[in-house]
Amino acid sequence: MRTVKQTSPPKWADKFLEWYCAPQLLEDLQGDLHQRFYEHVNTKGYRYARWRFLLDVFAFLRPYIIRRSGKTSGSRRLNLFKHYVKVGVRNIRREKKYLVVNAMGLAAGTGCALLLSAYIFSELSFDRHFKNSENIYRVSCSTLIDNSHTDFAPLPPAIGPAIMEAIPEIDAMARFMFLNGNNVRINHMGDTFQQSGVFLADSTLFNVLSFRFILGDRTALRGPDRIVITESLARKLFGADYKDTKVLESPINIENHDFFLGGVIEDVPFNTHFKPSALIGWHGYGDDNTWNDSHAYTYISVQPGTDSRDLQQKLDKFTSGNENIRKVAEEFGAKVSIYIDPLSSLHLNSTKMYELSANGNMNYIYALGFVALFFLLSSGINYTNIAIASSLYRAKEIGVRKTMGAVRREIQRQFLTESGVMIVIAAVLSVGLFYLLIPYFNSLMNYQLTGDILLNIDFVLVAASIIVLLCVVSSAYPALYLSLLQPVDAFKNNITKGMQKAGFRKALLIVQFAISAIMIISVIAVSQQMKFIQNKSLGFDKDNILLINIPDAFVRNAPAVKEKISSLPGVRSVSVCGYYPGLSSMIDEHRVERENGEMKAATVARLFFDHDYIQLLGLKVIEGRNFERERQSDYKNAYLVNKAAVKAFGWDKSKAGAIGRRIEGMNYGKDGEVIGVVEDANLFSLKHKVEPLIMNLTDYDGQLYVKLDGTETRQTLSAIEQACKQMFDNVAPEFHFLDERLDKMYESDQRMNKALMGGAYVLAFISCLGLFGLSAFMISQRTKEIGVRKTFGASVADIVMLLSKDYLLLVVIANAVAVPTGFYLVKQWLAGYAYHINLSVWLLLLPPLITAALALLSVSYQLLKGSRMNPIHSLRYE
């Protein structure tokens, strides 16, 4: 028996052939020579075969076979590429249905994916425009009191300078805090208005956060009574030509105090978590000696290369060794921690008490990222399936090309080039769709996305990579499959049988149906949860209640304002309160008497309101009594608590109950005892269970609750506005309805619901479009079969059932995968709500029914058209 070496062609001759033969001819030529060699071995022996192989190799040493130089080869490749493009354009123009279906599907999927990618890119870029952003941190604190852990975004103001002195890696430190709440009164040139976003700030703020100055410089806050304002506020105060006027050192009256303009900064970009309108110098107004009250937002800039873990360890050492922090911890019975958060992570990863602004949600970024991926997958699946199906029409073309000498890689390049032409067309359409959808997206998500993001080189590179990847992945399998066709099979049309099995194509369809089913489950569940929130009884009356913000300068006049509004027609009752829904719950520390009589610190939510608050909201006092006007002592030493507080402090386990239990305020509260228990009510978000709540009596606070009678509301609002202007020095009041504020607490979830619903519509459109095109190709391949069946008596209904059962089977398989997956994802999302819907059985049935209906709707036209075709024409089809 001969060895493999003995029966192989001479290696040096084979290498010589590979050296001089042109690459595009080598595969076929070498294969023919090897085949002849082994035939000679079997018929005439190895020695003869060897010499014959040598002669054949040299016989093919002809000019048209010899490998060309690099320059000529490059020119030839360019000509081949031009030829591929020309043929690709010609084929696309010839198959207009193929062009429309694929272009629309790819454009819809890519355009929507581009839009969501732009949103994600914008969210991830928050605060990265600041210089040295990677070395900037916010310093925050947390307390652990009685097993209750609370994170605070601000710090006590004395901690900032202390850590600056204690840790050498810190280059700069700056603090800022709201001036008199988030709304102040500005008087300028006879005009008075309310302005939000006014802060007290250290003069070092501009050493940490690199705001851009239009007028002035980073020293603008170093003098006494200095103020820096944004460009928008400068235009409001001084007009559009503020740069041409000598506005620096001009006085600006805020809350009846003059501050002198030290500089004007550019308006901060939308993707910034800290958006001040004015910054007033900390010196003379801020408190540097407070260790027990967190109200100063503290930021530090550290030396490049500083390891965040080492920095955190030094902060931990500072916290444990600082005498002032130790005293505060002992006073509150708390464990105090101080930690750092990178500036670039605040927007998406911070959910602490008293955040500067409503932050984003990283979970929503993941969700929208998956939706964008779904868009690309669905449009790519459409393209791949239709490309494979349409190859049936081009089988003979491939056979002719191979017969004329085309090798496999040339066939692959041809189909990849055609895919590239199609992707270029779809990319142009998708960019146009992207620009058209931006206004709708901004309105839907309350966002400020602009088309300028396409000028960002990083985003353009990401978007281009997505489009190229979609092109390669979508066209790789069709190109590979078609290049493997043998000329004999192509001419005999033997590929049809293999194509009918189409396991890969069916797998893609299952993925597409599964994606649609998951989106349907998500949309239904989120919509039901939003309806549940809107309809759930909160334990109080929320209808026809108007909320009015009292400017800080007029809080002392709250009783007079209340009396004035109470006298207006259409007003049933008015109450003063320090809180309205949509804000963080007012958390504070108190010492509370426990079940065994021990006084122990606790972190609880608190409310301040007047005598009419309980009745106005329809809250129920279920034990003890309400605040009473005749008892002046209620202002000094009386508390109301809710049922959650009774359970949290163990009073429900004691015969003494809750009435008479002592509560001692540690910051802003007062020492007193419980006089009544109020039924639990969801005054805060339904994402959390009802918290322990203590309530104090006051006539002076920043919010008015106005109960309207619901008749002639417009006239009543107009009268209230005029009355408030009279009481607030002609400053227009801020109005909100209570039910709107409650809805606003779930605004981000409502937006996500709308985004998911829009995504589901787009995915349904892409899926239906793909099925429509695919069914047209598939039915055309079964034309003769349909004709034979109709000849033997099959009805239209029989034909339709025959053709649709394959699609329905795919729907069943897809939903078997999608329903458990969708249920898991929805359950994880609902876990973020303390009160949520129960996932019912009908949610198992609805997605399969909807996806089946969509599938049948997509293919119904083609099915009916094919089943009604005259058998004579069907049998003549080929």
GUMARVEX-502620 format. One record per residue (C-alpha): residue in one letter; x, y, z. Coordinates in steps of 0.1 Angstrom, whole numbers, padded with zeros to 4 digits, always signed. Example, Ala and Ser with C-alpha at 12.3 -4.5 7.8 and 13.67 -1.06 7.14 Angstrom:
<nodes>
A+0123-0045+0078;S+0137-0011+0071;
</nodes>
This chain:
<nodes>
M+0000+0000+0000;R+0014+0034-0010;T+0018+0061+0016;V+0003+0096+0013;K+0037+0110+0004;Q+0041+0085-0025;T+0007+0094-0041;S+0009+0132-0037;P+0019+0155-0066;P+0055+0168-0065;K+0055+0196-0039;W+0080+0218-0057;A+0059+0218-0089;D+0028+0226-0069;K+0046+0255-0052;F+0059+0267-0086;L+0023+0267-0099;E+0011+0287-0069;W+0039+0312-0074;Y+0033+0321-0110;C-0005+0315-0114;A-0029+0343-0110;P-0049+0340-0077;Q-0083+0341-0093;L-0074+0311-0115;L-0053+0291-0091;E-0081+0272-0073;D-0098+0258-0104;L-0066+0251-0123;Q-0048+0234-0094;G-0079+0213-0087;D-0081+0201-0123;L-0044+0192-0123;H-0047+0173-0090;Q-0077+0154-0103;R-0058+0144-0135;F-0028+0134-0114;Y-0049+0109-0093;E-0066+0095-0124;H-0031+0088-0139;V-0020+0071-0106;N-0050+0047-0108;T-0046+0039-0145;K-0009+0042-0154;G+0010+0043-0121;Y+0026+0069-0098;R+0058+0074-0119;Y+0039+0083-0151;A+0015+0105-0131;R+0044+0124-0116;W+0060+0132-0149;R+0027+0140-0165;F+0019+0165-0137;L+0053+0183-0142;L+0046+0186-0180;D+0011+0199-0173;V+0023+0225-0149;F+0049+0239-0174;A+0023+0236-0202;F+0001+0262-0184;L+0030+0287-0182;R+0011+0311-0205;P+0009+0349-0205;Y-0028+0351-0195;I-0023+0328-0165;I+0008+0345-0151;R+0003+0365-0119;R+0003+0403-0126;S+0024+0429-0108;G+0009+0447-0077;K+0001+0478-0097;T-0018+0458-0124;S-0034+0436-0097;G-0047+0467-0079;S-0060+0482-0111;R-0078+0449-0119;R-0093+0448-0084;L-0106+0483-0089;N-0121+0473-0122;L-0136+0442-0106;F-0151+0463-0078;K-0166+0487-0104;H-0181+0457-0122;Y-0195+0443-0089;V-0212+0477-0081;K-0226+0480-0117;V-0240+0445-0116;G-0253+0451-0081;V-0271+0483-0090;R-0286+0465-0121;N-0299+0436-0101;I-0314+0459-0075;R-0331+0480-0101;R-0345+0449-0117;E-0360+0436-0085;K-0379+0467-0073;K-0399+0447-0048;Y-0367+0435-0033;L-0353+0470-0032;V-0384+0485-0015;V-0388+0458+0011;N-0352+0457+0021;A-0345+0494+0019;M-0376+0502+0041;G-0368+0475+0066;L-0331+0484+0069;A-0339+0521+0070;A-0365+0517+0097;G-0344+0495+0119;T-0311+0514+0114;G-0327+0548+0118;C-0345+0539+0150;A-0314+0522+0163;L-0294+0553+0154;L-0318+0575+0174;L-0316+0553+0205;S-0279+0551+0202;A-0277+0589+0201;Y-0298+0590+0233;I-0276+0565+0250;F-0245+0583+0239;S-0259+0615+0253;E-0268+0600+0286;L-0234+0584+0290;S-0217+0617+0281;F-0232+0636+0311;D-0206+0659+0328;R-0177+0646+0306;H-0173+0680+0290;F-0157+0693+0322;K-0120+0694+0319;N-0102+0668+0340;S-0136+0651+0346;E-0120+0617+0352;N-0104+0632+0383;I-0134+0650+0398;Y-0156+0634+0425;R-0186+0643+0446;V-0182+0637+0483;S-0214+0623+0499;C-0224+0608+0532;S-0246+0581+0546;T-0261+0573+0580;L-0271+0540+0595;I-0296+0546+0623;D-0316+0518+0639;N-0310+0495+0609;S-0322+0523+0586;H-0296+0532+0559;T-0299+0567+0543;D-0276+0581+0516;F-0274+0619+0512;A-0260+0637+0482;P-0249+0668+0502;L-0226+0669+0532;P-0224+0690+0563;P-0205+0721+0551;A-0176+0717+0576;I-0165+0684+0562;G-0152+0698+0528;P-0124+0720+0542;A-0114+0693+0567;I-0109+0666+0540;M-0091+0692+0519;E-0066+0697+0547;A-0063+0660+0556;I-0058+0644+0522;P-0029+0657+0501;E-0041+0641+0468;I-0069+0667+0467;D-0059+0696+0445;A-0091+0717+0449;M-0124+0715+0468;A-0156+0735+0463;R-0190+0736+0480;F-0223+0750+0470;M-0259+0750+0483;F-0293+0764+0474;L-0300+0800+0484;N-0333+0800+0504;G-0346+0769+0486;N-0347+0765+0449;N-0367+0798+0441;V-0356+0833+0449;R-0369+0867+0441;I-0348+0890+0419;N-0355+0927+0416;H-0338+0945+0387;M-0346+0978+0370;G-0381+0977+0384;D-0389+0942+0373;T-0394+0914+0398;F-0395+0877+0390;Q-0388+0843+0406;Q-0356+0826+0396;S-0346+0790+0402;G-0311+0775+0403;V-0295+0802+0425;F-0267+0788+0447;L-0241+0799+0473;A-0208+0787+0461;D-0171+0787+0471;S-0148+0809+0450;T-0129+0777+0442;L-0158+0762+0423;F-0143+0772+0390;N-0111+0754+0399;V-0130+0722+0401;L-0157+0726+0375;S-0146+0743+0343;F-0175+0766+0335;R-0167+0788+0304;F-0166+0825+0311;I-0180+0850+0287;L-0172+0880+0309;G-0149+0879+0339;D-0127+0849+0350;R-0123+0823+0377;T-0116+0849+0404;A-0151+0863+0400;L-0164+0851+0434;R-0134+0860+0455;G-0147+0894+0466;P-0176+0900+0491;D-0212+0901+0478;R-0202+0888+0444;I-0223+0870+0419;V-0218+0851+0387;I-0247+0845+0363;T-0254+0825+0332;E-0258+0839+0297;S-0295+0833+0298;L-0300+0853+0330;A-0277+0880+0317;R-0299+0884+0286;K-0330+0885+0308;L-0315+0912+0330;F-0295+0933+0306;G-0308+0925+0272;A-0292+0908+0242;D-0264+0933+0240;Y-0252+0927+0275;K-0216+0922+0262;D-0215+0957+0248;T-0226+0973+0281;K-0205+0976+0311;V-0224+0951+0332;L-0196+0939+0354;E-0199+0952+0389;S-0236+0960+0382;P-0258+0954+0413;I-0284+0926+0412;N-0309+0926+0440;I-0318+0891+0453;E-0341+0887+0482;N-0336+0925+0490;H-0298+0922+0491;D-0275+0937+0464;F-0249+0915+0449;F-0223+0928+0424;L-0218+0910+0391;G-0184+0894+0389;G-0188+0874+0357;V-0210+0858+0331;I-0207+0821+0321;E-0220+0802+0292;D-0253+0782+0298;V-0243+0747+0308;P-0250+0720+0282;F-0281+0698+0286;N-0259+0668+0295;T-0249+0684+0329;H-0264+0673+0362;F-0256+0707+0379;K-0274+0736+0361;P-0270+0768+0380;S-0285+0801+0368;A-0266+0822+0394;L-0237+0816+0418;I-0233+0839+0449;G-0200+0839+0468;W-0201+0816+0498;H-0180+0840+0520;G-0203+0857+0544;Y-0233+0835+0538;G-0223+0799+0540;D-0218+0781+0573;D-0183+0766+0577;N-0188+0752+0612;T-0218+0729+0608;W-0211+0692+0613;N-0245+0677+0619;D-0267+0689+0589;S-0261+0678+0553;H-0269+0707+0529;A-0236+0715+0511;Y-0228+0698+0478;T-0191+0691+0480;Y-0169+0684+0450;I-0131+0677+0448;S-0105+0675+0421;V-0077+0651+0427;Q-0042+0647+0412;P-0040+0628+0380;G-0033+0591+0386;T-0049+0591+0420;D-0064+0556+0427;S-0100+0560+0438;R-0098+0530+0461;D-0068+0545+0479;L-0087+0578+0481;Q-0117+0561+0496;Q-0095+0543+0522;K-0081+0577+0533;L-0116+0591+0535;D-0126+0561+0557;K-0096+0568+0579;F-0105+0605+0581;T-0141+0597+0591;S-0131+0573+0618;G-0105+0596+0633;N-0124+0629+0631;E-0136+0640+0666;N-0164+0662+0653;I-0179+0634+0632;R-0176+0610+0661;K-0196+0634+0683;V-0223+0637+0657;A-0225+0600+0653;E-0228+0595+0691;E-0255+0623+0693;F-0276+0607+0666;G-0268+0571+0676;A-0256+0566+0640;K-0228+0551+0620;V-0216+0578+0596;S-0198+0571+0563;I-0183+0594+0538;Y-0176+0583+0502;I-0168+0595+0468;D-0187+0592+0435;P-0170+0599+0401;L-0185+0629+0384;S-0193+0610+0352;S-0213+0584+0371;L-0237+0607+0390;H-0264+0611+0364;L-0270+0574+0358;N-0259+0557+0390;S-0268+0581+0419;T-0302+0578+0437;K-0295+0596+0469;M-0316+0619+0490;Y-0317+0655+0478;E-0300+0650+0444;L-0294+0683+0425;S-0316+0672+0396;A-0337+0642+0384;N-0311+0617+0374;G-0312+0591+0347;N-0315+0554+0352;M-0289+0529+0340;N-0315+0502+0338;Y-0333+0523+0312;I-0301+0526+0292;Y-0298+0488+0292;A-0334+0485+0282;L-0332+0510+0253;G-0298+0494+0243;F-0316+0461+0239;V-0344+0477+0219;A-0318+0492+0195;L-0302+0458+0192;F-0337+0443+0185;F-0341+0469+0157;L-0308+0459+0141;L-0315+0422+0145;S-0350+0424+0131;S-0339+0444+0100;G-0309+0422+0095;I-0330+0391+0097;N-0353+0405+0071;Y-0325+0412+0048;T-0308+0378+0052;N-0340+0358+0047;I-0351+0377+0016;A-0316+0375+0002;I-0315+0338+0006;A-0350+0334-0008;S-0343+0356-0038;S-0312+0336-0046;L-0335+0310-0062;Y-0339+0334-0091;R-0301+0338-0095;A-0291+0301-0093;K-0285+0298-0130;E-0266+0331-0130;I-0242+0317-0104;G-0239+0285-0125;V-0230+0305-0156;R-0205+0325-0137;K-0187+0295-0123;T-0187+0278-0157;M-0170+0309-0172;G-0143+0307-0146;A-0155+0326-0116;V-0142+0313-0083;R-0160+0312-0050;R-0145+0343-0035;E-0155+0363-0066;I-0191+0352-0061;Q-0189+0362-0025;R-0175+0396-0034;Q-0203+0401-0059;F-0230+0395-0033;L-0212+0414-0006;T-0209+0444-0029;E-0246+0442-0037;S-0253+0441+0000;G-0231+0471+0005;V-0250+0490-0022;M-0283+0482-0005;I-0269+0492+0029;V-0256+0525+0016;I-0291+0533+0002;A-0306+0522+0036;A-0280+0543+0055;V-0289+0574+0036;L-0326+0568+0043;S-0319+0560+0080;V-0301+0593+0085;G-0330+0612+0070;L-0354+0592+0093;F-0331+0600+0123;Y-0335+0637+0117;L-0372+0634+0112;L-0377+0615+0145;I-0356+0638+0167;P-0384+0663+0174;Y-0409+0635+0182;F-0383+0618+0204;N-0376+0650+0223;S-0413+0656+0229;L-0418+0620+0240;M-0389+0618+0263;N-0387+0655+0274;Y-0352+0655+0261;Q-0329+0679+0241;L-0313+0656+0215;T-0301+0675+0184;G-0288+0665+0150;D-0254+0680+0159;I-0245+0648+0176;L-0237+0635+0140;L-0208+0660+0142;N-0193+0642+0171;I-0165+0620+0157;D-0169+0594+0185;F-0206+0589+0178;V-0200+0589+0140;L-0174+0561+0144;V-0198+0541+0166;A-0227+0546+0142;A-0206+0538+0111;S-0193+0506+0129;I-0229+0496+0135;I-0239+0500+0099;V-0208+0482+0086;L-0213+0454+0111;L-0250+0451+0100;C-0239+0449+0064;V-0213+0422+0069;V-0234+0401+0092;S-0266+0403+0072;S-0249+0395+0039;A-0223+0370+0051;Y-0245+0340+0051;P-0263+0346+0018;A-0229+0352+0001;L-0214+0321+0016;Y-0244+0300+0008;L-0247+0311-0028;S-0209+0308-0035;L-0211+0271-0025;L-0237+0263-0052;Q-0223+0239-0079;P-0230+0247-0116;V-0246+0213-0122;D-0271+0218-0093;A-0278+0254-0104;F-0286+0244-0140;K-0308+0214-0129;N-0325+0237-0103;N-0317+0212-0076;I-0312+0239-0049;T-0350+0242-0044;K-0352+0211-0023;G-0324+0222+0000;M-0339+0257+0002;Q-0373+0243+0013;K-0357+0229+0044;A-0344+0263+0052;G-0334+0255+0088;F-0313+0286+0092;R-0340+0308+0077;K-0366+0294+0100;A-0343+0299+0130;L-0340+0336+0121;L-0378+0339+0118;I-0381+0324+0153;V-0357+0349+0167;Q-0377+0377+0150;F-0410+0365+0163;A-0395+0360+0198;I-0382+0396+0198;S-0417+0409+0189;A-0433+0388+0216;I-0409+0400+0243;M-0417+0436+0233;I-0454+0430+0233;I-0452+0415+0268;S-0431+0444+0281;V-0455+0470+0266;I-0486+0453+0280;A-0471+0449+0315;V-0457+0485+0317;S-0490+0499+0305;Q-0509+0479+0330;Q-0486+0490+0358;M-0490+0527+0348;K-0528+0523+0349;F-0526+0505+0382;I-0506+0535+0397;Q-0531+0560+0383;N-0561+0542+0397;K-0548+0529+0430;S-0563+0544+0461;L-0536+0564+0478;G-0555+0569+0510;F-0563+0606+0505;D-0582+0628+0481;K-0561+0641+0452;D-0588+0656+0429;N-0592+0694+0424;I-0563+0703+0447;L-0541+0731+0436;L-0506+0735+0449;I-0491+0770+0451;N-0455+0777+0459;I-0450+0806+0483;P-0417+0826+0476;D-0393+0823+0505;A-0396+0860+0512;F-0433+0857+0518;V-0434+0825+0539;R-0440+0847+0570;N-0472+0860+0553;A-0485+0824+0547;P-0516+0828+0570;A-0526+0861+0553;V-0522+0845+0519;K-0543+0816+0530;E-0570+0838+0543;K-0570+0859+0511;I-0574+0828+0489;S-0600+0811+0512;S-0623+0840+0506;L-0624+0836+0468;P-0654+0820+0451;G-0647+0784+0439;V-0623+0777+0468;R-0635+0752+0494;S-0605+0751+0518;V-0569+0761+0520;S-0540+0746+0540;V-0503+0753+0546;C-0478+0725+0542;G-0440+0722+0536;Y-0440+0694+0511;Y-0457+0684+0479;P-0454+0651+0460;G-0426+0648+0435;L-0399+0659+0459;S-0378+0636+0479;S-0395+0627+0512;M-0384+0650+0540;I-0360+0628+0559;D-0347+0638+0593;E-0334+0622+0625;H-0354+0621+0658;R-0352+0603+0691;V-0383+0581+0695;E-0395+0563+0725;R-0396+0526+0718;E-0418+0498+0731;N-0398+0494+0763;G-0396+0531+0770;E-0361+0536+0757;M-0353+0568+0737;K-0335+0557+0706;A-0325+0576+0674;A-0345+0569+0642;T-0345+0583+0606;V-0381+0591+0596;A-0400+0612+0571;R-0416+0643+0585;L-0442+0668+0575;F-0452+0703+0588;F-0487+0716+0581;D-0516+0735+0597;H-0549+0726+0612;D-0567+0722+0579;Y-0544+0698+0561;I-0558+0665+0575;Q-0594+0674+0566;L-0585+0689+0532;L-0568+0657+0520;G-0594+0635+0536;L-0569+0617+0559;K-0584+0597+0587;V-0573+0599+0624;I-0579+0564+0636;E-0565+0568+0671;G-0563+0598+0695;R-0571+0632+0681;N-0561+0657+0654;F-0544+0691+0660;E-0569+0715+0676;R-0571+0752+0672;E-0580+0758+0709;R-0548+0741+0720;Q-0519+0764+0715;S-0496+0737+0731;D-0500+0716+0699;Y-0476+0740+0682;K-0449+0732+0707;N-0451+0696+0718;A-0477+0676+0698;Y-0470+0650+0671;L-0492+0630+0647;V-0478+0597+0634;N-0490+0572+0608;K-0497+0535+0612;A-0463+0526+0596;A-0446+0545+0624;V-0466+0526+0651;K-0454+0493+0636;A-0418+0505+0630;F-0414+0516+0667;G-0431+0486+0682;W-0460+0505+0697;D-0485+0481+0683;K-0470+0454+0705;S-0475+0473+0737;K-0507+0478+0757;A-0498+0515+0761;G-0501+0519+0724;A-0488+0550+0705;I-0507+0578+0723;G-0483+0597+0747;R-0451+0583+0733;R-0423+0608+0733;I-0405+0622+0702;E-0375+0645+0704;G-0363+0665+0674;M-0325+0665+0668;N-0322+0691+0640;Y-0353+0711+0631;G-0379+0692+0652;K-0392+0698+0687;D-0397+0677+0718;G-0432+0665+0723;E-0455+0635+0724;V-0479+0616+0701;I-0515+0628+0702;G-0529+0608+0673;V-0524+0581+0647;V-0533+0587+0611;E-0543+0560+0586;D-0514+0552+0562;A-0515+0571+0529;N-0491+0570+0500;L-0479+0606+0501;F-0447+0596+0484;S-0438+0572+0456;L-0455+0539+0451;K-0421+0525+0444;H-0417+0524+0482;K-0438+0511+0510;V-0455+0537+0532;E-0427+0550+0554;P-0429+0559+0591;L-0441+0595+0592;I-0442+0620+0619;M-0462+0653+0616;N-0459+0687+0633;L-0482+0717+0634;T-0472+0750+0618;D-0489+0780+0602;Y-0458+0790+0582;D-0444+0770+0553;G-0437+0772+0516;Q-0467+0754+0500;L-0504+0761+0499;Y-0529+0733+0492;V-0561+0748+0477;K-0592+0726+0474;L-0614+0738+0445;D-0650+0730+0441;G-0644+0719+0404;T-0668+0744+0389;E-0656+0773+0367;T-0620+0763+0374;R-0605+0787+0348;Q-0621+0818+0365;T-0611+0805+0399;L-0575+0801+0388;S-0574+0836+0374;A-0587+0850+0407;I-0561+0831+0427;E-0533+0843+0404;Q-0544+0879+0409;A-0547+0875+0446;C-0512+0859+0448;K-0497+0887+0427;Q-0510+0912+0452;M-0495+0893+0481;F-0462+0885+0464;D-0453+0920+0451;N-0466+0913+0416;V-0446+0881+0412;A-0467+0854+0394;P-0472+0823+0415;E-0462+0788+0405;F-0493+0765+0400;H-0494+0727+0400;F-0523+0704+0405;L-0518+0676+0430;D-0528+0647+0407;E-0503+0661+0381;R-0475+0661+0406;L-0483+0626+0416;D-0481+0615+0380;K-0448+0633+0376;M-0432+0610+0402;Y-0436+0583+0376;E-0427+0604+0346;S-0395+0585+0337;D-0415+0552+0337;Q-0443+0568+0316;R-0417+0579+0291;M-0401+0544+0290;N-0436+0530+0284;K-0441+0553+0255;A-0406+0545+0241;L-0413+0507+0244;M-0446+0511+0227;G-0431+0531+0199;G-0404+0504+0196;A-0430+0477+0195;Y-0448+0494+0166;V-0415+0498+0147;L-0406+0462+0153;A-0440+0450+0142;F-0437+0471+0110;I-0402+0457+0102;S-0414+0421+0109;C-0445+0425+0088;L-0425+0440+0060;G-0400+0412+0061;L-0427+0385+0061;F-0445+0402+0033;G-0414+0401+0011;L-0404+0367+0022;S-0439+0352+0016;A-0438+0366-0020;F-0406+0347-0028;M-0416+0315-0010;I-0451+0313-0027;S-0435+0319-0061;Q-0414+0287-0055;R-0446+0267-0047;T-0466+0279-0077;K-0466+0246-0095;E-0475+0227-0063;I-0504+0250-0058;G-0516+0244-0093;V-0514+0206-0089;R-0533+0207-0056;K-0561+0229-0071;T-0563+0206-0101;F-0570+0177-0077;G-0597+0197-0059;A-0581+0217-0031;S-0601+0247-0021;V-0587+0282-0014;A-0591+0276+0023;D-0571+0244+0020;I-0543+0262+0002;V-0542+0290+0027;M-0541+0266+0056;L-0513+0247+0039;L-0492+0277+0032;S-0498+0294+0066;K-0492+0265+0089;D-0454+0268+0087;Y-0456+0304+0099;L-0480+0295+0127;L-0456+0268+0139;L-0428+0292+0140;V-0449+0316+0160;V-0456+0289+0186;I-0420+0280+0189;A-0410+0317+0192;N-0435+0323+0219;A-0424+0292+0238;V-0390+0310+0242;A-0403+0346+0244;V-0430+0343+0271;P-0408+0329+0299;T-0381+0354+0290;G-0405+0383+0289;F-0421+0373+0322;Y-0387+0372+0338;L-0377+0407+0326;V-0411+0422+0335;K-0409+0406+0370;Q-0375+0422+0375;W-0388+0456+0365;L-0419+0453+0387;A-0397+0445+0417;G-0388+0482+0418;Y-0424+0490+0429;A-0436+0482+0464;Y-0471+0481+0449;H-0475+0465+0415;I-0498+0444+0393;N-0499+0406+0395;L-0489+0389+0362;S-0520+0372+0351;V-0525+0341+0329;W-0539+0361+0300;L-0505+0377+0296;L-0494+0342+0285;L-0520+0340+0258;L-0521+0376+0244;P-0485+0377+0229;P-0489+0345+0209;L-0523+0357+0196;I-0509+0391+0186;T-0478+0377+0169;A-0499+0351+0151;A-0522+0378+0139;L-0493+0399+0127;A-0478+0370+0109;L-0511+0361+0091;L-0517+0397+0083;S-0483+0401+0068;V-0486+0370+0045;S-0524+0371+0039;Y-0522+0390+0007;Q-0496+0368-0009;L-0514+0336+0004;L-0547+0347-0011;K-0530+0357-0043;G-0512+0324-0047;S-0542+0303-0037;R-0566+0320-0062;M-0542+0317-0091;N-0556+0298-0122;P-0541+0262-0122;I-0534+0266-0159;H-0511+0295-0153;S-0496+0278-0123;L-0487+0247-0142;R-0472+0268-0170;Y-0451+0287-0145;E-0418+0269-0154;
</nodes>
